[in-house]
């Protein structure tokens, strides 16, 4: 068979199915080779700590500006790895565990396990051995990411958080074992087929959940089921040219689902409370096996998983941190730096931890350079001015507001299109159940 017996619709289906795996493992590669922004590169089974809050140099999709990141790419081909966390004395933090297919399968931290010191044993999928006194966290795939976030209210708290980061450790039980790492795509594969080649080698290295294996098998006509030598290394020029168009159509399909998909919308805000609910199979400590946080319809779950990776890779379940995003104003028009807007919060979002509103460019969803170096605004932002009735009115614009009260509450936007994200850390039930809603972003007159 040729590498491309599939029609365009099958290529699109393969792209939506495989995008989370390929996009995710590309980022894993970045973290283990070059690092990302404030997070330096670190090898497998070692932590990389950002010492400053994220900024525009951190070119990672929808990165937050609320916390210091501690990242680790874990490869359990070496066997079990011990994780130790310090006592944070009540400070909010979370270590989120994300497998190769982007399933959030475990949480350690403020909500999930408390803030006392603890020891956890990270074990590969089929491992069966002595656990000692540690709490076991079983990985669905041998490679997975730990995405750590530490709450920071200001620069004065950085030394204390740095100490907590340094006290967090990963220690392989077999220190002499060498991680296998990620399988390498065939270097002879042309750029036009590289996505499918990565999907081929990585989906075989990291098998999906059993429920998804029939779907993967149904995509065999794309060539991703071929074992051994790559079928794309000798792809015909005509097939390579056709594949470019097919993958462009697939990318357009994914972008369309991201912006116009199944996510409910209220006041122009997309309530992505269930965007990360595609994990139906793996529930370790801190991950809730709860039907309220499961997308059971595969025709929705698969594209939702792809859209979640594109729009917010490594985002949390809503019970840990709820996200809502908006592309439009109260007129239904795209948000743009050519206009000025306000967002009046009365009351502010109900949370057990804290909330923030962060600005991102469109279409890459990166933090935006601005003259006051303010990338987010929230209940911990110093110097905010409340209205006489206690409400908080945020001004969103590219140019600094002339009014000083508005300037105190200014969230700078790019000159072009943008997309803000509201984060609610440990949201109250009122937010998740729809009893509390965020109002529309209002276009100012003029």
C-alpha positions in Angstrom: 0.0 0.0 0.0 1.1 3.6 -0.4 1.5 6.0 2.5 -1.6 7.9 1.5 -4.5 5.7 0.5 -6.7 7.9 2.8 -9.1 10.5 1.5 -9.1 14.0 2.8 -11.8 13.4 5.4 -9.7 10.5 6.9 -6.6 12.8 7.0 -8.7 15.4 8.9 -9.9 12.8 11.3 -6.3 11.6 11.9 -5.2 15.1 12.5 -7.9 15.8 15.1 -7.2 12.5 16.7 -3.4 12.8 16.8 -2.9 16.6 17.2 -2.8 16.5 21.1 -0.2 13.7 21.1 2.1 15.4 18.5 1.7 19.0 19.7 2.2 17.9 23.3 5.3 15.8 22.7 6.8 18.6 20.6 6.5 20.8 23.7 8.1 18.0 25.8 11.0 18.1 23.4 11.3 21.9 23.8 11.5 21.6 27.6 14.1 18.9 27.5 16.3 20.5 24.8 16.0 24.3 24.6 13.6 25.2 27.5 10.7 27.7 27.2 11.1 31.3 28.2 11.9 31.5 31.9 12.0 27.7 32.2 15.5 26.5 31.3 15.9 23.1 29.6 16.1 20.1 31.9 16.6 16.5 31.0 14.0 13.8 31.7 13.3 13.2 35.4 14.6 16.6 36.5 12.7 19.7 37.4 13.0 23.0 35.6 12.1 26.1 37.6 11.1 29.5 36.3 12.3 32.1 38.8 10.3 35.0 37.4 6.6 35.2 36.3 6.0 34.5 32.6 6.2 37.3 30.0 6.1 37.7 26.3 9.4 35.9 25.9 7.7 32.7 27.1 6.2 31.6 23.8 4.0 28.9 25.1 0.3 28.8 24.3 -1.9 30.5 26.9 0.8 30.4 29.6 -0.3 32.0 32.8 1.1 35.1 34.6 -0.1 34.2 38.1 2.3 31.6 39.2 5.9 30.5 39.0 6.2 27.3 36.9 8.1 24.2 37.8 8.2 21.8 34.9 9.3 18.2 34.7 9.2 15.8 31.8 9.1 12.4 33.4 10.3 9.2 31.6 9.5 6.1 33.6 11.3 3.8 31.2 13.9 3.9 34.0 11.4 2.5 36.5 9.8 4.3 39.5 10.7 7.9 40.3 10.2 9.4 43.8 8.6 12.8 44.1 9.0 14.8 47.3 7.1 18.0 48.0 7.7 20.5 50.9 5.3 22.0 53.4 4.1 25.2 51.8 2.4 26.5 55.0 -0.9 27.0 53.2 0.4 28.6 50.0 -1.5 27.6 46.9 0.4 25.3 44.6 -0.5 22.5 42.2 1.5 19.8 40.5 -0.6 18.6 37.6 0.2 15.3 35.8 -0.4 15.1 32.1 0.2 12.0 30.0 1.4 11.8 26.4 -2.2 12.1 25.1 -2.8 15.2 27.3 -5.0 13.4 29.9 -4.9 15.1 33.3 -4.6 12.0 35.4 -3.4 13.2 38.9 -2.9 16.3 41.0 -0.8 17.0 44.0 -1.2 20.3 45.9 -3.4 22.7 47.8 -6.8 21.3 46.8 -5.9 17.7 46.1 -3.5 16.6 48.9 -3.1 19.7 51.2 0.0 21.7 51.7 2.0 19.5 54.1 5.2 17.8 53.0 4.7 14.5 51.2 6.3 11.7 49.3 4.8 10.1 46.1 6.1 7.2 44.0 5.6 7.6 40.2 5.4 4.2 38.5 5.0 3.1 34.9 1.8 1.6 33.6 2.5 -2.1 34.2 4.9 -1.8 37.2 4.2 -4.0 40.2 6.7 -3.7 43.1 7.4 -2.4 46.6 6.0 1.0 47.2 7.2 1.6 50.7 5.4 4.4 52.5 4.9 6.5 49.4 1.6 7.3 47.8 1.7 5.7 44.3 0.8 7.6 41.2 0.6 5.2 38.2 1.3 6.8 34.8 -0.9 5.9 31.8 2.1 6.4 29.4 5.8 6.0 30.3 6.4 9.7 29.4 4.3 12.3 31.0 4.6 16.0 32.2 4.4 17.5 35.6 3.2 21.0 35.4 3.8 22.8 38.6 2.4 26.2 39.5 3.2 28.2 42.7 1.1 31.2 43.7 3.1 34.5 43.8 1.4 37.8 44.8 4.5 40.0 44.2 8.2 40.1 43.8 8.7 40.2 47.6 7.4 36.5 47.7 9.8 35.2 45.1 12.6 34.1 47.5 10.1 32.1 49.6 8.7 30.4 46.5 12.2 29.7 45.1 12.9 27.9 48.4 9.8 25.7 47.9 10.8 25.0 44.3 14.2 23.9 45.4 12.8 21.6 48.1 10.7 19.8 45.5 12.7 16.8 44.2 12.5 14.0 41.7 14.7 11.0 42.4 14.8 7.8 40.2 15.0 4.6 42.2 17.6 3.4 39.7 19.9 6.5 39.3 22.1 4.6 36.7 19.2 3.9 34.3 19.2 6.0 31.1 15.7 7.3 30.0 14.6 6.0 26.6 13.2 9.4 25.6 11.0 9.9 22.6 11.2 7.8 19.5 12.7 9.8 16.6 10.8 10.4 13.4 12.6 9.1 10.2 14.8 11.9 9.1 14.0 11.1 5.4 10.4 12.0 5.8 9.5 15.3 3.9 8.1 18.2 5.9 4.7 17.7 4.3 4.4 14.3 6.0 6.2 15.0 9.3 3.0 15.3 11.3 1.8 11.9 10.2 5.3 10.4 10.8 5.3 11.8 14.4 1.8 10.5 15.0 2.9 7.1 13.6 6.0 6.6 15.8 4.6 8.2 19.0 1.2 6.5 18.9 3.0 3.2 18.7 5.4 4.2 21.5 2.6 5.5 23.7 -0.6 3.5 23.0 -3.8 5.4 23.6 -6.5 4.4 26.1 -8.1 1.1 25.1 -11.3 2.9 24.1 -9.5 4.8 21.4 -7.6 1.9 19.8 -10.4 1.1 17.4 -10.4 4.7 16.2 -6.7 4.6 15.7 -6.9 1.3 13.8 -9.6 2.9 11.5 -7.0 5.5 10.4 -4.6 2.9 9.0 -5.1 4.1 5.5 -3.1 7.2 6.4 0.0 5.0 7.0 0.2 5.6 10.8 -0.2 1.9 11.6 2.9 0.9 9.7 5.5 -0.6 12.0 9.2 -0.3 11.2 10.5 1.7 8.3 8.5 4.9 7.6 6.1 4.7 4.7 6.5 8.4 4.2 10.2 8.4 3.5 9.5 7.4 -0.1 6.3 9.3 -0.6 5.4 10.3 -4.1 5.6 14.0 -5.0 2.0 14.0 -6.0 1.0 12.5 -2.7 3.2 15.0 -0.8 1.6 17.9 -2.6 -1.9 16.5 -1.9 -1.1 16.0 1.8 -0.2 19.7 2.2 -3.7 20.7 1.1 -5.3 17.9 3.2 -3.4 19.0 6.4 -4.3 22.7 5.7 -7.9 21.7 5.6 -7.4 19.7 8.9 -5.8 22.8 10.5 -8.8 24.9 9.5 -11.2 22.4 10.8 -9.4 22.4 14.2 -9.3 26.2 14.4 -13.0 26.3 13.5 -13.8 23.9 16.3 -11.7 25.9 18.7 -13.6 29.1 18.1 -17.1 27.8 17.1 -17.2 24.3 18.8 -19.4 22.7 21.4 -18.4 25.0 24.3 -21.3 26.9 25.8 -21.2 30.7 25.7 -22.6 33.3 28.1 -22.2 37.0 27.6 -19.6 36.4 24.9 -17.5 34.2 27.2 -16.8 30.6 26.2 -17.2 28.5 29.3 -14.4 26.0 28.9 -15.2 24.3 32.2 -15.3 21.0 30.4 -12.7 21.5 27.7 -10.3 19.2 29.6 -12.8 16.5 30.5 -11.7 14.0 27.8 -9.9 11.7 30.2 -12.3 8.8 30.9 -9.9 6.2 32.0 -7.1 7.3 34.3 -7.8 8.7 37.8 -4.9 8.8 40.2 -4.7 10.9 43.4 -6.4 14.3 43.0 -8.1 13.5 39.7 -11.9 13.2 40.2 -13.6 10.2 38.7 -16.8 12.2 38.4 -19.4 12.0 35.6 -19.7 15.8 35.8 -16.2 16.1 34.4 -16.4 13.6 31.6 -17.1 14.0 27.9 -18.6 10.7 26.9 -19.6 11.4 23.3 -16.5 10.5 21.2 -17.6 12.7 18.3 -17.2 15.6 20.7 -14.4 14.3 22.9 -11.8 13.8 20.2 -12.1 17.3 18.6 -12.5 18.9 22.0 -9.2 17.3 23.1 -7.5 18.7 20.0 -9.0 22.2 20.6 -7.9 22.1 24.2 -4.4 21.3 23.2 -4.3 24.1 20.6 -6.0 26.7 22.8 -4.6 25.9 26.2 -2.2 23.0 26.4 -1.8 21.6 29.9 -4.9 23.3 31.2 -6.4 22.0 34.4 -9.8 20.4 35.1 -12.3 23.1 36.1 -12.4 21.8 39.7 -8.7 22.8 40.0 -8.8 26.0 37.9 -11.7 27.1 35.7 -11.1 29.0 32.5 -13.3 31.2 30.4 -12.2 32.9 27.2 -13.7 35.6 25.1 -13.0 36.7 21.5 -15.9 39.2 21.2 -17.4 42.3 22.8 -21.0 43.0 23.8 -21.8 43.7 20.1 -20.5 40.3 19.1 -17.5 41.8 17.3 -13.9 40.5 17.5 -12.0 42.2 20.3 -9.3 44.5 18.9 -6.7 47.0 20.1 -8.4 49.5 17.8 -11.1 50.0 20.5 -11.4 50.5 24.2 -13.4 48.2 26.5 -14.4 47.8 30.1 -15.3 44.8 32.2 -17.2 45.5 35.4 -17.1 42.7 38.0 -19.8 43.0 40.6 -19.2 40.8 42.5 -15.8 39.5 41.6 -15.5 35.7 40.8 -16.1 33.4 43.7 -13.0 31.4 44.4 -11.3 29.6 47.3 -7.8 30.6 46.0 -7.8 33.6 43.6 -8.8 34.8 40.1 -7.1 36.6 37.3 -7.7 38.0 33.8 -4.8 37.6 31.4 -4.3 39.1 27.9 -3.3 37.0 24.9 -2.7 37.8 21.2 -4.6 36.1 18.4 -4.0 33.6 16.8 -0.9 32.4 18.7 -2.3 33.0 22.2 0.9 34.4 23.6 1.4 37.1 26.3 1.5 40.6 24.9 4.3 43.1 25.2 3.2 46.4 26.8 4.8 49.5 28.4 3.8 48.7 32.0 4.7 45.0 31.8 1.2 44.1 33.1 0.1 40.8 31.4 -2.7 40.0 33.8 -4.9 41.6 36.4 -6.8 40.1 39.3 -7.7 40.1 43.0 -4.0 40.1 44.0 -2.9 43.0 41.7 -1.7 45.9 43.9 -3.1 49.4 43.4 -6.5 48.5 42.0 -9.2 51.1 42.5 -12.8 49.9 43.3 -15.9 51.8 42.3 -17.9 53.5 45.1 -20.2 50.5 45.3 -17.3 48.1 45.6 -17.3 46.8 42.1 -14.1 46.5 40.0 -14.1 48.0 36.6 -11.2 46.9 34.4 -10.2 49.0 31.3 -8.9 47.1 28.3 -7.2 49.0 25.6 -4.0 49.3 23.6 -3.3 52.9 24.6 -2.9 53.9 28.3 -6.2 55.5 29.6 -6.0 59.2 30.3 -8.2 58.9 33.4 -6.0 57.9 36.4 -8.6 55.6 37.9 -9.0 53.7 34.7 -5.2 53.6 34.3 -4.9 52.0 37.7 -7.2 49.1 36.5 -5.7 49.0 33.0 -5.1 45.6 31.2 -3.1 46.5 28.1 -4.1 44.8 24.8 -2.1 44.4 21.6 -2.8 46.7 18.6 -4.5 43.9 16.8 -7.0 41.1 17.7 -6.8 39.6 21.2 -8.4 37.1 23.5 -8.5 37.5 27.3 -8.7 34.5 29.6 -10.3 34.6 33.0 -8.9 32.0 35.5 -10.6 31.0 38.7 -8.4 28.9 40.9 -10.4 26.5 43.0 -13.7 28.0 41.9 -16.8 27.9 44.1 -19.7 25.7 42.9 -21.6 28.9 42.0 -19.1 29.5 39.2 -19.1 26.0 37.8 -22.9 25.6 38.1 -23.7 28.8 36.3 -25.1 30.7 39.3 -22.3 33.2 38.9 -21.5 34.6 35.5 -19.0 37.1 34.2 -20.6 40.0 32.3 -19.8 40.9 28.7 -16.7 42.9 27.8 -18.3 46.3 26.9 -17.2 48.4 24.0 -16.7 52.1 25.0 -18.4 54.8 23.0 -16.4 56.7 20.5 
